């Protein structure tokens, strides 16, 4: 898997990756709606015997146009690249998105990126994909450009779930804001997962008999504060069931930072400095403030029992879920 953090003005694409099928989009979350586009690109590439590539944009365009309200990323760039690799893509191009790039014309986007740099033989994207200054390039523009330059264009309609509702990143974010990680998993096609470096904490959990692996998540993470049944994956691929608290630790601090604190079942060892991932399987309860540490410890014990029971019979939702959380 090759991830390119660059654009066509820096250096040429390796010859082995030219002439491929290009899936274009932000693909935040790589959810079931995105998979309709991505799987079509993979099918086309396999049928033609050419590489399958993803062209995405970093940072998220909304973060450029509205820096004061950064978007809650379901899959930050490194996690998104790993998921795209897991489903079969040879390369991800994380094209630098800034205000200068947003002022390029749609014609320039097609000519300089799709034709000259990537040598695209086919482009696959969603039916509502727009590009170029003022969003001047749309589906009809892209189809016409493909005819002119000799690449095929496939537009994929919106993917709807079993209730006939469109699957979207914003819908998944709303579910996570409510703590509905099971509902979010149904739309993602895999359990919602975060990854971060394990950092030092106040070591209160250790003194209570429940040591935790602590992770600071992005400030814009809008997961509902509360207690969750989770799976914890280390860099070496080993997995541990656990119970995690996400929030502001109201019993311990008046105004602490938002942290994800995971107690790993049947584990002892040093995790500091490791980049690990946590997959969410179920919301156990909201964050509560306890009148002292004894009631807190009693509740943690109950949380552990409930999480163990919930995780004992879980099954993968998909092949991708199996690779991420099992």
Number of C-alpha atoms within 10 A of each C-alpha: 13 12 17 14 12 14 17 14 9 7 9 13 16 9 9 9 17 22 21 24 31 31 27 20 18 19 23 19 26 23 23 23 24 24 18 16 24 28 17 18 27 24 13 20 21 13 9 12 11 17 20 25 31 27 20 22 19 17 16 20 18 12 16 17 13 10 10 9 11 16 18 19 17 24 20 17 19 10 17 19 22 16 19 21 18 15 15 14 23 18 20 24 21 20 18 16 17 16 11 8 13 18 13 14 17 21 17 13 18 22 16 15 18 23 20 14 19 24 22 23 21 21 24 23 24 21 15 11 16 18 20 18 18 12 13 12 19 15 18 11 15 24 16 14 20 20 11 9 15 14 20 17 20 19 18 18 13 17 18 14 13 9 6 8 11 15 20 21 22 14 14 22 22 15 19 22 15 14 23 19 26 18 17 23 24 18 26 24 20 27 28 26 22 19 20 17 17 22 15 13 15 9 13 12 16 12 9 13 10 16 19 23 23 24 25 16 17 13 11 11 17 19 18 19 23 19 25 26 27 29 25 27 20 15 10 7 14 9 17 18 24 25 29 29 25 22 19 18 21 13 14 14 9 9 9 11 13 18 20 24 23 27 24 21 17 8 11 8 5 9 16 14 11 14 15 20 22 27 25 24 26 21 21 19 14 15 17 14 12 14 9 10 12 11 12 16 16 10 14 18 13 12 20 21 12 15 24 17 12 15 17 9 7 10 11 15 15 12 13 17 20 13 14 23 26 18
